[in-house]
Amino acid sequence: MQKIRVAALQLHAGADKEKNLCKATRLIERAAERGAQLIVLPELFNWRGEKGALKGQSETIPGPTSLKMAALAVTRKLFILCGSIIETHPENRKPYNTSFLINHEGNICALYRKIHLFKLNPEIHTPIDESGIYSPGRNTRTVATPFGRVGFSICYDLRFPELYRTLAYQGAEIIFVPSAFTFTTGKAHWETLVRARAIENQVYIVAPNQHGKDPLGNRNYGHSLIVDPWGSVIAHCQNSEDIIYAELDLSYLKKIRRRLPALNSASISFK
């Protein structure tokens, strides 16, 4: 499959999991009706609430959220990238922030646990330190699909180019960046970083973001993006609930890589 129509969903998740899942379902069904074959949700799309409630809201994968999304994928015959949910740690430690891809048959074909945990000391508001509430993932992840090899990342990972270079060398042609980027950092860096990761690695980047304020009062940036391998923004939105669409064309990606074969260049060791 050389081309696929993708939809990135921008939503505002809160502390009511059932309400969040109903909202996500409504948006997925709308995107499916408009021809989307791959739908990408943002980080923590099913629940965001008080830190003290976080562990109690964690789930196994498979579990309630993944089963609900799998049923939807089967009914609508599409792939769903579940941006991330809070995954129960198998050894009862701090949970993971985990992204997973469900195929059109309802199977989980890949799972990724967020490696880089966000830390911010803002001038206003409470400092954010995800290492206090999550366990870090340890492994990068790519997987082959009918529409190309896809790579996984989550939000703060975007600031670590070596992760994306690794995914590209593992064959990734499309990389997901489901996010809940803060307004302060997003306004300054979001588009620049998304476009840079696409340009450096000659990949499509699909980056759905949360919008609005989370239950802790932190404002998210919105402005979800889809960027092509030349670094051009091919779909974007503002700071409100929305769905953006784009056609990802692997023949175009291969043309870019032939024109400027950065991935074929020999590695250089700097000392």
C-alpha positions in Angstrom: 0.0 0.0 0.0 1.8 3.1 -1.2 -0.8 5.7 0.1 -2.9 5.9 3.2 -5.3 8.5 4.5 -4.5 9.4 8.1 -6.4 11.3 10.7 -4.9 12.9 13.8 -7.4 13.7 16.6 -7.0 16.7 18.8 -9.0 16.5 22.0 -9.2 17.6 25.6 -9.1 14.6 28.0 -10.1 15.0 31.7 -10.7 12.9 34.8 -13.8 11.2 33.5 -12.5 8.1 31.7 -15.9 7.1 30.2 -16.5 10.6 28.9 -13.1 10.7 27.4 -13.6 7.3 25.6 -17.0 8.4 24.3 -15.4 11.5 22.9 -12.6 9.6 21.3 -15.1 7.1 19.8 -17.2 9.9 18.4 -14.1 11.5 16.7 -12.8 8.1 15.4 -16.2 7.4 13.8 -16.3 10.8 12.2 -12.8 10.4 10.8 -13.7 6.9 9.5 -16.7 8.2 7.8 -14.4 10.7 6.0 -12.2 8.0 4.7 -9.4 7.7 7.3 -7.7 4.3 7.3 -5.2 5.1 10.1 -6.3 7.2 13.1 -3.9 8.6 15.6 -4.9 9.7 19.1 -3.0 12.0 21.5 -1.1 11.2 24.7 -3.2 10.1 27.7 -6.4 10.3 25.6 -8.5 8.1 28.0 -7.7 9.8 31.3 -5.9 12.8 32.9 -6.5 13.6 36.5 -4.9 14.1 39.9 -1.5 12.4 40.5 -2.9 10.6 43.5 -5.4 8.8 41.4 -3.0 7.9 38.6 -2.0 4.4 39.7 -5.7 3.5 40.3 -6.5 4.6 36.8 -3.8 2.4 35.2 -4.8 -0.6 33.1 -3.3 -3.7 31.7 -2.8 -4.0 27.9 -4.9 -5.8 26.8 -7.5 -4.2 29.1 -10.7 -2.2 29.1 -9.5 0.7 26.9 -7.6 -1.4 24.4 -10.6 -3.8 24.0 -12.9 -0.9 23.4 -10.6 0.5 20.8 -10.0 -2.9 19.2 -13.8 -3.4 18.8 -14.0 -0.1 17.1 -11.0 -0.9 14.8 -12.7 -4.1 13.7 -16.1 -2.5 13.1 -14.6 0.3 11.1 -11.9 -1.7 9.4 -9.0 0.6 10.3 -5.8 1.0 12.3 -5.9 3.0 15.5 -2.8 4.3 17.2 -3.9 4.7 20.9 -1.7 7.7 21.6 -1.0 6.6 25.2 -2.7 5.3 28.3 -1.4 4.7 31.8 -0.3 1.0 31.8 -0.1 -1.0 35.0 3.4 -2.1 35.8 3.6 -5.9 35.9 5.7 -5.7 39.1 3.4 -3.2 40.8 5.9 -0.4 40.4 5.1 3.1 39.0 3.0 2.6 35.9 4.2 3.2 32.3 3.0 5.8 29.8 2.3 3.5 26.9 1.3 3.8 23.3 0.1 0.9 21.2 -1.1 0.2 17.6 -4.3 -1.8 16.9 -4.8 -3.2 13.4 -8.0 -3.6 11.5 -8.5 -7.1 12.9 -8.4 -5.8 16.5 -5.0 -7.1 17.3 -2.3 -5.1 19.1 0.6 -5.2 16.7 3.1 -3.1 18.7 3.5 -1.4 22.1 5.9 1.3 23.2 6.5 2.7 26.7 7.6 6.3 26.9 11.4 6.5 27.4 12.0 10.2 28.1 9.9 11.5 31.1 9.0 15.2 31.0 10.5 17.6 33.6 9.7 21.4 33.6 10.2 24.1 36.2 7.9 26.9 35.0 8.0 30.4 36.2 4.3 30.1 37.1 2.4 27.0 38.2 3.7 23.8 39.9 6.8 22.1 38.5 6.2 19.0 36.4 8.3 15.8 36.9 7.0 12.7 35.3 9.8 10.6 36.7 8.0 10.8 40.1 4.8 9.1 38.7 5.9 6.9 35.8 8.5 4.2 35.2 10.5 4.9 32.0 10.4 2.6 29.0 13.7 1.0 27.9 13.2 0.0 24.3 12.6 1.7 20.9 9.9 0.2 18.7 9.1 0.0 15.0 6.7 -2.4 13.3 5.8 -3.3 9.7 2.3 -2.5 8.5 0.5 -2.7 5.1 1.2 1.1 4.8 4.9 1.0 5.7 7.1 0.6 8.8 6.0 2.9 11.6 8.0 4.1 14.6 6.8 5.1 18.1 7.5 8.0 20.4 5.5 10.1 22.9 5.6 13.8 23.5 8.8 14.7 25.4 10.7 12.2 23.3 10.5 14.8 20.6 13.4 16.6 22.2 15.8 13.7 21.8 16.9 13.4 18.1 18.9 10.3 18.7 15.7 8.3 19.3 14.2 9.3 15.9 17.5 8.6 14.2 17.4 5.1 15.7 13.8 4.6 14.5 14.8 5.8 11.0 17.7 3.4 10.8 15.3 0.6 11.9 13.3 1.4 8.8 10.6 3.8 10.0 8.8 5.7 7.3 6.1 7.1 9.5 6.7 8.2 13.1 3.9 8.9 15.6 4.3 11.7 18.2 1.1 11.6 20.4 1.5 14.5 22.8 0.1 16.7 25.6 2.7 19.5 25.0 2.3 22.4 27.4 1.4 25.8 26.0 4.7 27.4 27.1 7.0 24.9 25.5 4.6 24.3 22.6 4.4 27.9 21.6 8.2 28.1 21.6 9.3 24.8 20.1 6.4 22.4 19.0 6.3 23.0 15.2 10.1 23.5 15.0 10.8 20.2 16.7 8.2 18.2 14.7 9.5 19.6 11.4 13.1 19.0 12.4 12.5 15.4 13.2 10.8 14.9 9.8 13.5 16.6 7.9 16.4 14.9 9.7 15.0 11.4 9.1 13.0 11.9 5.9 9.9 10.5 7.5 6.2 11.4 7.8 5.5 12.7 11.4 1.9 12.4 12.7 1.7 14.5 15.9 -1.8 14.8 17.6 -1.8 17.0 20.7 -4.1 17.7 23.6 -5.7 21.1 23.9 -7.1 23.1 26.8 -6.2 22.8 30.5 -5.6 19.5 32.2 -7.1 18.8 35.7 -3.9 20.2 37.3 -4.3 23.6 35.6 -1.6 23.2 33.0 -2.5 24.5 29.6 -1.8 22.4 26.5 -0.8 23.9 23.2 -3.0 22.0 20.7 -1.8 22.8 17.1 -1.7 19.2 16.0 0.5 18.6 13.0 1.1 16.2 10.1 4.5 16.8 8.4 5.9 15.2 5.3 9.5 14.0 4.7 10.5 17.3 3.2 9.5 19.1 6.4 6.3 20.7 4.9 3.3 21.0 7.2 0.5 19.2 5.3 -2.1 19.4 8.0 -2.5 21.5 11.1 -5.2 22.9 13.4 -5.5 25.5 16.2 -6.2 25.1 19.9 -9.6 23.4 19.9 -11.2 20.0 19.4 -10.5 19.0 15.8 -9.5 16.3 13.3 -6.8 16.9 10.7 -6.3 14.7 7.6 -3.5 14.0 5.2 -2.5 11.4 2.6 0.8 9.8 3.3 2.5 8.7 0.1 5.4 6.4 0.4 6.4 6.8 -3.2 7.0 10.5 -2.4 9.0 9.6 0.7 11.2 7.3 -1.5 11.6 10.1 -4.0 12.9 12.5 -1.2 15.3 9.8 0.0 16.7 9.3 -3.4 17.1 13.1 -4.0 18.8 13.7 -0.6 20.1 10.3 0.6 20.8 11.3 4.2 19.9 7.9 5.7 22.5 6.2 3.4 25.4 8.4 4.6 28.1 6.8 6.6 28.0 7.4 10.4 30.6 9.9 11.6 32.1 9.5 15.1 33.0 12.9 16.7 35.6 12.9 19.4 
